[in-house]
């Protein structure tokens, strides 16, 4: 489902706040167009997926550090939540990746 909305945003071409038309395909941002000058920015999914991959790898690499912080903050909560997290994490990752792939094919 495609939708559009109006928003007051800063236009790099007009160098001021102007009304813009923001277009979505479902919940995914597709483009932003300045109503005054017609300048348009299209969002390319290939770039978004590439950025997502970089973010995903960064999250994997920082996981030990983040878990250590949680451990130091509240040992009991960490220990009690660990079994559930270990069981649900593969499902949550698969769901996240599936949603990204699904958006790519929409």
N, C-alpha and C positions, 0 to 999 in steps of 0.2 A: 504494500500500500504506500503510495507516494503522498507526501504532504509538504506544505509550505507554511512558513510563518514569517512575520516581520520582526526585525530587531534593530535597535539603534547600536551600531558598531563603528569603530574607527576605521576609515577607509585610507589605505596607504596612498592611493592616487589622489584623492581629494584633500588629504592631509587634515581631516577633521571627522567628527562624529556625523554619520549620515544614516538614513534608513537603508536597511539591507533586506533582501529576501533570502531566507535560509531554507534549503530544500533537503528533504529526507526521503530515503527509500526504506520504509519500515522505521526502524529505530536508528538506522545508519545515516550519518551526515553525508550528503552527496555534493552540495555546492553552496557557496555564499556569493550573492551578487549585490553590488552597490546599486541602489535604485537611481542615484543622481548621475553617476558617470558610466554605469554599465559594466564596470570592472568585475570580473567573476573569477572565483577560485573554485576549481573542481577538486574533489577529494578522490585520490586514486587508491583503490583497495590494495593494489600490489605493494604500494609503499606502506600502507597501514599494516599489512601482514608482515612485511619485513621489520617494521618497528616493533610489532607484537613479538616476533621471534627474538629480537634483541632484548626486549623487556623480560620475556620468559626465561631466557638464559641468565640474565642478571638476577632474577628471583631465585633461580636454582643455585647460582654461585653464592648468594648472600644468605641462603637458608640456614646454614650452620651458625652464622653470626646472629641471625634473628632468633633462632632457637635458644642460643646461649643467653641472650638478653631476657627472653621469657623465663628461662630457668632461674636466672639470678633474681628476677623481679618477684616471682611467686612459685616456689618449688612445688608446693602441694597442687596448685591448679595445673601446672605443667604436667606433673606426673599423672594426675587424674584424666587429663584431656588427651594424653599421648595415645592410648590404645584406640580410641575412636578416630583420632586424626590419622593414624597409620592405616586404618581400615578404609576411611573415606577419601583419603588424598588421591589415590589413583582414579577413583570415580570423578572427583572434582576436576582433576586435570583433563580427563577424557571429555567431560562435559564442556569445559572451557574451549578445548581444541575443536570439538564438534561444532560448537556455536560459531567459532571463527570460520570454519570451513563452510558451514551453512550460509553465513552472511556473504561469503565470497561467491557462492553460486546463486544468490538471489538477484 
